[in-house]
Amino acid sequence: MRKLSYVITLSAALLAAANVALAENTVMVGGQSMLPSKDIIDNAVNSADHTTLVAAVKAAGLVDTLKGKGPFTVFAPTNAAFGKLPAGTVDGLLKPENKATLTKILTYHVVPGRYGYAALSSAIKKGGGMAELTTASGGKLIFKQNGAHNIDVTDDGGHTANISTYDVDQSNGVINVIDTVLLPK
C-alpha cells in the first residue's frame, strides 16, 4: 500500500511538472530553452548564439532597460551575424569611447511593443506588402514577406536580415532572431 501511494504521488508530481513545462511556450535558442516567464536579458544570457549581443548590451549599459516592463521586440543578431561585420568592428564598438554608437546600433534592433510573426505578418498585409516600424533609437525598419513563413527586415542603409526564429516570448516582450546586424543611418 505504501509503495502504491509513493508511485501515485510521484506520478502526480511528474504530471504537474510536465504541465508547467507545456504551459510555458518555450523555444530553443542557442541550445537553451527560452522561458516566457523570464525577461529578455535573463533568457538572452543563456543563448550560446547570442554571447556577442549580450556583451554589447552590457557594454552599452542597456541591461536595466531590457529588463524593464516593456513590452519590447528585440531583433537579436546571432554571433554569426556580428561575425559578418568587417574585422575589428565589434571590438571597436565595445570600447567605452564608442558607447554612444553602440547604444544607437543596439536600440535600432528594438521596437516598442510586441511583434511576433502574426503581428508582423498582419502589419505587412495592412501595408500592402510592406510594414515600417520605428525603432527605440528613432530609426525605421522595413518588413516584407519573403516566402510562406519568412519575413525579411531591411535597415536604413538597405541591408537585409532574415528572421530565422520567431516568437521567442519573454515576460517583457518577444525576441525574433536575425542573421545580420542592422545598421542605422
C-alpha positions in Angstrom: 0.0 0.0 0.0 2.8 2.4 0.9 4.6 1.6 -2.4 1.4 2.3 -4.4 0.9 5.6 -2.5 4.5 6.6 -3.4 4.0 5.7 -7.0 0.8 7.8 -7.2 2.4 10.8 -5.5 5.5 10.6 -7.8 3.3 10.3 -10.9 1.2 13.3 -9.8 4.4 15.3 -9.3 5.7 14.4 -12.7 2.4 15.2 -14.4 2.3 18.6 -12.7 5.9 19.4 -13.8 5.1 18.3 -17.3 2.0 20.6 -17.4 4.1 23.6 -16.2 6.6 22.9 -18.9 3.9 22.6 -21.5 2.2 25.8 -20.3 5.3 27.8 -21.0 5.7 28.0 -24.7 9.4 27.5 -24.8 11.5 28.0 -27.9 15.1 26.7 -28.2 17.6 29.4 -29.0 21.4 28.9 -28.8 20.9 25.4 -27.4 18.8 26.5 -24.5 15.1 26.8 -23.7 13.9 30.4 -23.6 11.3 30.6 -20.9 8.4 33.1 -21.4 8.4 33.7 -17.6 11.9 35.3 -17.8 12.7 38.7 -19.2 14.7 39.4 -22.4 18.1 39.6 -20.6 17.6 36.6 -18.3 16.9 34.5 -21.4 19.5 36.0 -23.7 22.4 35.3 -21.4 21.6 31.6 -21.7 21.8 31.5 -25.5 25.2 30.3 -26.8 24.3 32.0 -30.1 24.0 35.5 -28.6 27.1 36.0 -26.4 28.3 38.9 -28.6 24.9 40.6 -28.3 24.9 40.1 -24.5 28.4 41.6 -24.2 27.3 44.5 -26.3 24.2 45.1 -24.3 26.3 45.1 -21.1 28.9 47.5 -22.6 26.2 49.9 -23.7 24.6 49.9 -20.3 21.2 48.6 -21.6 20.7 45.7 -19.2 18.4 47.5 -16.9 16.4 48.9 -19.8 15.9 45.5 -21.4 14.9 44.1 -18.0 12.2 46.8 -17.8 8.5 46.4 -18.1 8.3 46.8 -21.9 6.9 45.3 -24.0 9.9 45.3 -26.3 10.5 43.4 -29.5 14.2 42.7 -30.0 15.5 41.6 -33.4 18.5 39.7 -31.9 21.5 39.2 -34.2 23.4 36.0 -33.7 27.2 35.7 -33.1 27.5 34.8 -36.8 25.6 38.0 -37.7 28.2 40.0 -35.8 30.9 38.0 -37.5 29.8 39.3 -40.9 30.8 42.8 -39.9 34.3 44.0 -41.0 37.2 42.7 -38.9 37.7 44.7 -35.7 34.2 46.4 -35.8 32.8 44.6 -32.8 35.9 45.1 -30.7 35.9 48.8 -31.6 32.2 49.2 -30.7 32.8 47.6 -27.3 35.3 50.2 -26.3 34.0 52.8 -23.8 34.6 55.7 -26.1 32.2 54.2 -28.6 29.3 53.6 -26.2 27.0 56.2 -27.9 27.4 54.5 -31.3 27.0 51.0 -29.8 23.8 52.2 -28.0 22.4 53.6 -31.2 23.0 50.4 -33.0 21.6 48.2 -30.3 18.5 50.3 -29.7 18.0 50.2 -33.5 17.3 46.5 -33.0 14.5 47.2 -30.5 10.9 48.1 -31.4 8.5 49.2 -28.7 5.6 46.7 -28.5 5.2 43.0 -29.1 5.8 42.0 -32.7 5.9 38.2 -33.2 5.3 36.5 -36.6 1.5 37.1 -36.6 1.7 40.8 -35.7 4.5 41.4 -38.3 2.6 39.4 -41.0 -0.6 41.4 -40.2 1.2 44.7 -40.4 2.8 43.7 -43.8 -0.7 42.8 -45.2 -2.2 46.0 -43.9 0.7 47.9 -45.6 0.1 46.3 -48.9 3.2 44.1 -48.8 5.4 46.1 -46.5 5.4 47.4 -43.0 7.5 50.2 -41.5 8.2 50.2 -37.7 10.0 52.8 -35.7 12.8 51.6 -33.5 13.7 52.7 -30.0 16.6 54.8 -31.5 14.1 56.6 -33.8 15.2 54.8 -37.0 13.0 52.8 -39.3 12.9 49.2 -40.2 11.1 47.8 -43.2 9.5 44.3 -43.1 8.4 42.3 -46.1 7.1 38.8 -46.5 9.6 36.5 -48.3 8.0 33.1 -48.8 5.2 31.3 -47.0 6.7 31.8 -43.5 9.6 34.1 -43.8 9.9 37.8 -43.1 12.9 40.0 -44.2 14.0 43.1 -42.2 15.7 45.9 -44.1 17.6 48.7 -42.3 18.0 52.4 -43.3 21.1 51.5 -45.5 19.3 48.8 -47.5 20.9 45.8 -45.7 18.5 42.9 -45.2 18.3 40.4 -42.4 16.2 37.2 -42.3 14.3 36.3 -39.2 15.4 32.8 -38.5 13.5 32.2 -35.3 10.2 33.9 -34.4 8.1 34.3 -31.3 10.6 33.8 -28.6 8.2 35.1 -25.9 9.5 36.9 -22.9 7.9 38.3 -19.8 8.5 41.8 -21.1 8.3 41.3 -24.9 9.4 39.0 -27.7 12.7 38.1 -29.4 13.0 37.4 -33.1 16.4 36.0 -34.0 18.1 37.6 -37.1 21.1 36.6 -39.2 22.5 40.1 -40.0 23.3 43.1 -37.8 21.0 46.1 -38.8 22.7 49.5 -39.0 21.0 52.9 -38.6 21.9 55.9 -40.7 
